[in-house]
Amino acid sequence: MNWDWSLDLLQVHCQGEIGKVIMSGAPEIPGATMLDKMNHINTVDDSLRRFVTFEPRANVAMSVNLLVAPTRPDTDGGFIVLQADRAHPMSGSNCICVVTALLESGRVAMSEPETVVRLDTPAGLIVARAACRDGRCLSVSLDNVPSFAEALDREVETPKWGRVKIDVAFGGVYYALVDVDQLGLDITPANARLLAEAGIELKSLLADQVSVAHPLLSGVDEIAYVMFRGREADGAVRTCTTLQPGRVDRSPCGTGSSANLAALYARGEVAVGDNRTSRSIIGGEFLAEAIGETEVGGRRAVLPRISGRAFVYGREQLRISGDDPFARGFALSDTWGPQVDLLG
């Protein structure tokens, strides 16, 4: 068997959310900056994204991270998040997976007890601090990009739930943050299917009612995800981010936790030095801390730090064959959900 043209991946998960990392074999992506490269994938050539994120090589509940040579000299590496709908500028759980993969593979030299890894992403510079021992990455803290609220208590009309209030905030991507009790649901594993379908329905409605555009990042101009949130008795925020075509994030969601922190900051409910625990639908946890404040395009912004852990659980190699009839992949509604046609 000829394996001359193949992709090598590390299999990694962060609090249950799969974020595989392409370590070698990927083609070069054109673009002077990481944002340019992401936009090239989204607007010019999405063949690699489709190859690694659709069946028969993938399943609905996962992402794939493309390692890219950094475009800025002050970083150790770069990456772009590939998902079933498009390439995205940033993801907290995926970033934690990438840092863990870089260190445990030896791609970036590990120093104990802490290694600092600087990453070039389409959203901007991410500085990660990894706690390391005996060749393992025990936890990762990400200093995320500046996060800000775009709108608070924005009312949207829905045929199923009436008027629903949302917060719109940027935490590396744009989120619609929705208090889940407005839908008469709880964030529990038993409700995962209902939450997924509700989130995708809301996202579709928001496309006609709410517009966003990042003041500095061209092409970052849509609400990427709907994140449901609830309050726990111990003060933690229960999170459930929904992703196209209809699934829920298994992790507490790092960019969503950053967006929620920005909304709390805009309301005056969080100050610099405060933190909140984000707890996922399956009980995994991130710590979201407000470590500073700044301004983005005239908007007050908070500087979030997200801490969590990922685990390398295997390796895989994907052969690229020119005569593969499913090189662009496929997705079926039996597992991908009834709105699978939204993927195009």
TIKE-971460 format. One record per residue (C-alpha): residue number from 1; residue in one letter; chain; y negated, z negated, x negated. Coordinates in steps of 0.05 Angstrom, whole numbers, always signed. Layout:
<sites>
[NUM A A [Y Z X]]
...
</sites>
This chain:
<sites>
[1 M A [+0 +0 +0]]
[2 N A [-68 +21 -27]]
[3 W A [-116 -38 -25]]
[4 D A [-170 -6 -68]]
[5 W A [-221 -10 -10]]
[6 S A [-219 -79 +20]]
[7 L A [-260 -140 +38]]
[8 D A [-244 -208 +11]]
[9 L A [-263 -267 +56]]
[10 L A [-259 -342 +54]]
[11 Q A [-241 -374 +120]]
[12 V A [-289 -431 +134]]
[13 H A [-307 -473 +195]]
[14 C A [-364 -521 +207]]
[15 Q A [-348 -575 +257]]
[16 G A [-299 -527 +289]]
[17 E A [-344 -466 +290]]
[18 I A [-313 -410 +248]]
[19 G A [-361 -378 +198]]
[20 K A [-321 -333 +152]]
[21 V A [-354 -311 +87]]
[22 I A [-347 -241 +57]]
[23 M A [-340 -256 -17]]
[24 S A [-331 -185 -43]]
[25 G A [-320 -113 -24]]
[26 A A [-379 -102 +24]]
[27 P A [-423 -41 +15]]
[28 E A [-495 -50 -8]]
[29 I A [-544 -57 +49]]
[30 P A [-611 -19 +39]]
[31 G A [-675 -59 +41]]
[32 A A [-727 -91 -4]]
[33 T A [-721 -159 +30]]
[34 M A [-666 -196 +66]]
[35 L A [-704 -184 +131]]
[36 D A [-705 -109 +117]]
[37 K A [-630 -111 +105]]
[38 M A [-617 -148 +171]]
[39 N A [-660 -98 +208]]
[40 H A [-622 -41 +175]]
[41 I A [-557 -69 +202]]
[42 N A [-587 -77 +272]]
[43 T A [-624 -11 +277]]
[44 V A [-591 +39 +230]]
[45 D A [-519 +24 +212]]
[46 D A [-479 -31 +246]]
[47 S A [-410 -6 +224]]
[48 L A [-395 -65 +177]]
[49 R A [-416 -116 +229]]
[50 R A [-371 -84 +282]]
[51 F A [-313 -78 +233]]
[52 V A [-312 -152 +217]]
[53 T A [-333 -183 +284]]
[54 F A [-292 -144 +335]]
[55 E A [-218 -138 +350]]
[56 P A [-168 -124 +321]]
[57 R A [-194 -161 +260]]
[58 A A [-233 -216 +295]]
[59 N A [-239 -257 +359]]
[60 V A [-296 -278 +403]]
[61 A A [-304 -349 +376]]
[62 M A [-327 -335 +305]]
[63 S A [-382 -307 +260]]
[64 V A [-378 -272 +193]]
[65 N A [-428 -283 +137]]
[66 L A [-446 -226 +91]]
[67 L A [-463 -249 +20]]
[68 V A [-519 -207 -8]]
[69 A A [-552 -207 -76]]
[70 P A [-618 -244 -67]]
[71 T A [-682 -205 -62]]
[72 R A [-725 -262 -88]]
[73 P A [-718 -290 -159]]
[74 D A [-721 -364 -140]]
[75 T A [-654 -364 -103]]
[76 D A [-580 -369 -121]]
[77 G A [-556 -321 -68]]
[78 G A [-570 -290 -1]]
[79 F A [-533 -281 +65]]
[80 I A [-538 -249 +133]]
[81 V A [-503 -275 +195]]
[82 L A [-460 -223 +231]]
[83 Q A [-441 -235 +303]]
[84 A A [-413 -193 +359]]
[85 D A [-481 -176 +388]]
[86 R A [-522 -164 +325]]
[87 A A [-541 -191 +256]]
[88 H A [-582 -255 +261]]
[89 P A [-633 -283 +212]]
[90 M A [-606 -354 +206]]
[91 S A [-552 -402 +231]]
[92 G A [-544 -474 +210]]
[93 S A [-469 -479 +217]]
[94 N A [-460 -412 +182]]
[95 C A [-506 -433 +126]]
[96 I A [-466 -496 +115]]
[97 C A [-403 -452 +113]]
[98 V A [-436 -406 +61]]
[99 V A [-458 -463 +16]]
[100 T A [-388 -494 +19]]
[101 A A [-356 -426 +3]]
[102 L A [-403 -412 -56]]
[103 L A [-390 -480 -87]]
[104 E A [-316 -488 -75]]
[105 S A [-302 -417 -98]]
[106 G A [-341 -427 -162]]
[107 R A [-390 -371 -145]]
[108 V A [-445 -422 -154]]
[109 A A [-432 -476 -206]]
[110 M A [-419 -544 -175]]
[111 S A [-452 -606 -203]]
[112 E A [-431 -676 -181]]
[113 P A [-454 -717 -145]]
[114 E A [-503 -665 -117]]
[115 T A [-515 -591 -124]]
[116 V A [-578 -556 -100]]
[117 V A [-568 -485 -74]]
[118 R A [-627 -441 -57]]
[119 L A [-612 -385 -8]]
[120 D A [-649 -322 +11]]
[121 T A [-643 -308 +86]]
[122 P A [-678 -261 +134]]
[123 A A [-712 -323 +164]]
[124 G A [-738 -347 +96]]
[125 L A [-719 -394 +40]]
[126 I A [-666 -446 +54]]
[127 V A [-657 -503 +5]]
[128 A A [-589 -537 +11]]
[129 R A [-567 -602 -21]]
[130 A A [-492 -610 -24]]
[131 A A [-457 -676 -38]]
[132 C A [-398 -659 -83]]
[133 R A [-338 -696 -111]]
[134 D A [-273 -675 -145]]
[135 G A [-289 -601 -134]]
[136 R A [-301 -610 -60]]
[137 C A [-364 -601 -19]]
[138 L A [-367 -665 +23]]
[139 S A [-431 -650 +62]]
[140 V A [-490 -604 +63]]
[141 S A [-563 -617 +81]]
[142 L A [-605 -556 +96]]
[143 D A [-680 -555 +91]]
[144 N A [-690 -503 +146]]
[145 V A [-748 -456 +157]]
[146 P A [-809 -481 +194]]
[147 S A [-793 -490 +268]]
[148 F A [-841 -489 +326]]
[149 A A [-846 -491 +401]]
[150 E A [-869 -427 +435]]
[151 A A [-871 -454 +506]]
[152 L A [-855 -520 +540]]
[153 D A [-831 -528 +612]]
[154 R A [-835 -454 +625]]
[155 E A [-808 -440 +695]]
[156 V A [-761 -381 +706]]
[157 E A [-735 -355 +772]]
[158 T A [-660 -351 +781]]
[159 P A [-621 -329 +842]]
[160 K A [-567 -382 +831]]
[161 W A [-605 -444 +810]]
[162 G A [-675 -432 +837]]
[163 R A [-732 -448 +788]]
[164 V A [-706 -472 +721]]
[165 K A [-751 -503 +668]]
[166 I A [-740 -483 +597]]
[167 D A [-770 -496 +529]]
[168 V A [-776 -436 +483]]
[169 A A [-774 -453 +409]]
[170 F A [-758 -422 +342]]
[171 G A [-710 -456 +295]]
[172 G A [-690 -397 +251]]
[173 V A [-679 -355 +314]]
[174 Y A [-710 -362 +383]]
[175 Y A [-678 -408 +434]]
[176 A A [-686 -423 +507]]
[177 L A [-672 -497 +513]]
[178 V A [-647 -518 +581]]
[179 D A [-633 -589 +607]]
[180 V A [-563 -578 +634]]
[181 D A [-570 -623 +694]]
[182 Q A [-614 -570 +727]]
[183 L A [-551 -529 +735]]
[184 G A [-510 -586 +762]]
[185 L A [-464 -585 +701]]
[186 D A [-444 -632 +645]]
[187 I A [-432 -611 +574]]
[188 T A [-357 -623 +571]]
[189 P A [-298 -581 +545]]
[190 A A [-274 -572 +616]]
[191 N A [-340 -536 +633]]
[192 A A [-340 -489 +572]]
[193 R A [-327 -426 +613]]
[194 L A [-379 -444 +666]]
[195 L A [-431 -461 +613]]
[196 A A [-417 -397 +575]]
[197 E A [-426 -354 +636]]
[198 A A [-488 -392 +659]]
[199 G A [-520 -384 +590]]
[200 I A [-508 -310 +588]]
[201 E A [-535 -301 +658]]
[202 L A [-598 -340 +640]]
[203 K A [-607 -300 +577]]
[204 S A [-605 -236 +617]]
[205 L A [-657 -263 +666]]
[206 L A [-702 -287 +610]]
[207 A A [-705 -217 +580]]
[208 D A [-747 -196 +640]]
[209 Q A [-789 -259 +646]]
[210 V A [-803 -286 +576]]
[211 S A [-824 -247 +514]]
[212 V A [-827 -273 +443]]
[213 A A [-845 -245 +375]]
[214 H A [-845 -284 +311]]
[215 P A [-915 -280 +279]]
[216 L A [-887 -266 +209]]
[217 L A [-816 -238 +217]]
[218 S A [-814 -167 +242]]
[219 G A [-754 -152 +286]]
[220 V A [-746 -225 +307]]
[221 D A [-769 -213 +377]]
[222 E A [-717 -237 +427]]
[223 I A [-689 -302 +453]]
[224 A A [-623 -301 +416]]
[225 Y A [-588 -358 +451]]
[226 V A [-592 -406 +510]]
[227 M A [-577 -477 +488]]
[228 F A [-561 -528 +541]]
[229 R A [-577 -600 +524]]
[230 G A [-564 -669 +552]]
[231 R A [-577 -741 +532]]
[232 E A [-523 -787 +508]]
[233 A A [-523 -862 +520]]
[234 D A [-531 -875 +445]]
[235 G A [-593 -830 +441]]
[236 A A [-557 -769 +414]]
[237 V A [-572 -699 +441]]
[238 R A [-510 -665 +470]]
[239 T A [-515 -591 +455]]
[240 C A [-481 -528 +480]]
[241 T A [-507 -462 +452]]
[242 T A [-483 -400 +489]]
[243 L A [-471 -334 +453]]
[244 Q A [-460 -263 +478]]
[245 P A [-419 -238 +510]]
[246 G A [-400 -306 +537]]
[247 R A [-376 -364 +494]]
[248 V A [-400 -431 +470]]
[249 D A [-416 -455 +400]]
[250 R A [-363 -503 +376]]
[251 S A [-413 -536 +328]]
[252 P A [-475 -577 +346]]
[253 C A [-516 -515 +325]]
[254 G A [-564 -523 +267]]
[255 T A [-618 -473 +286]]
[256 G A [-613 -498 +358]]
[257 S A [-621 -570 +335]]
[258 S A [-681 -547 +294]]
[259 A A [-711 -513 +355]]
[260 N A [-699 -575 +397]]
[261 L A [-731 -618 +343]]
[262 A A [-792 -571 +346]]
[263 A A [-797 -581 +421]]
[264 L A [-793 -656 +414]]
[265 Y A [-845 -653 +359]]
[266 A A [-892 -611 +402]]
[267 R A [-885 -663 +458]]
[268 G A [-900 -721 +411]]
[269 E A [-830 -750 +421]]
[270 V A [-813 -740 +347]]
[271 A A [-856 -753 +286]]
[272 V A [-845 -737 +212]]
[273 G A [-792 -785 +187]]
[274 D A [-754 -788 +253]]
[275 N A [-684 -761 +264]]
[276 R A [-638 -743 +322]]
[277 T A [-562 -736 +324]]
[278 S A [-538 -671 +355]]
[279 R A [-468 -675 +385]]
[280 S A [-428 -613 +404]]
[281 I A [-386 -599 +465]]
[282 I A [-324 -621 +425]]
[283 G A [-358 -682 +393]]
[284 G A [-378 -655 +324]]
[285 E A [-444 -681 +297]]
[286 F A [-504 -657 +257]]
[287 L A [-563 -700 +237]]
[288 A A [-630 -667 +250]]
[289 E A [-689 -697 +212]]
[290 A A [-763 -682 +213]]
[291 I A [-782 -682 +140]]
[292 G A [-852 -651 +143]]
[293 E A [-901 -609 +182]]
[294 T A [-936 -544 +171]]
[295 E A [-965 -484 +209]]
[296 V A [-936 -416 +226]]
[297 G A [-983 -363 +253]]
[298 G A [-1029 -416 +282]]
[299 R A [-972 -456 +312]]
[300 R A [-958 -528 +293]]
[301 A A [-889 -530 +262]]
[302 V A [-840 -582 +239]]
[303 L A [-797 -577 +176]]
[304 P A [-725 -594 +197]]
[305 R A [-668 -618 +154]]
[306 I A [-598 -607 +183]]
[307 S A [-538 -644 +155]]
[308 G A [-464 -630 +168]]
[309 R A [-398 -610 +136]]
[310 A A [-355 -548 +131]]
[311 F A [-283 -537 +109]]
[312 V A [-251 -479 +73]]
[313 Y A [-184 -470 +106]]
[314 G A [-158 -404 +78]]
[315 R A [-169 -334 +51]]
[316 E A [-160 -265 +79]]
[317 Q A [-165 -193 +57]]
[318 L A [-184 -137 +105]]
[319 R A [-164 -67 +87]]
[320 I A [-213 -12 +103]]
[321 S A [-177 +52 +123]]
[322 G A [-213 +117 +136]]
[323 D A [-163 +137 +190]]
[324 D A [-164 +70 +228]]
[325 P A [-176 +90 +301]]
[326 F A [-210 +23 +314]]
[327 A A [-257 +19 +254]]
[328 R A [-315 +3 +301]]
[329 G A [-273 -49 +336]]
[330 F A [-266 -65 +409]]
[331 A A [-272 -124 +457]]
[332 L A [-238 -136 +524]]
[333 S A [-260 -180 +581]]
[334 D A [-195 -219 +585]]
[335 T A [-217 -261 +526]]
[336 W A [-289 -239 +513]]
[337 G A [-313 -253 +583]]
[338 P A [-337 -213 +642]]
[339 Q A [-403 -192 +609]]
[340 V A [-370 -160 +549]]
[341 D A [-404 -94 +566]]
[342 L A [-470 -125 +542]]
[343 L A [-446 -115 +471]]
[344 G A [-452 -40 +476]]
</sites>
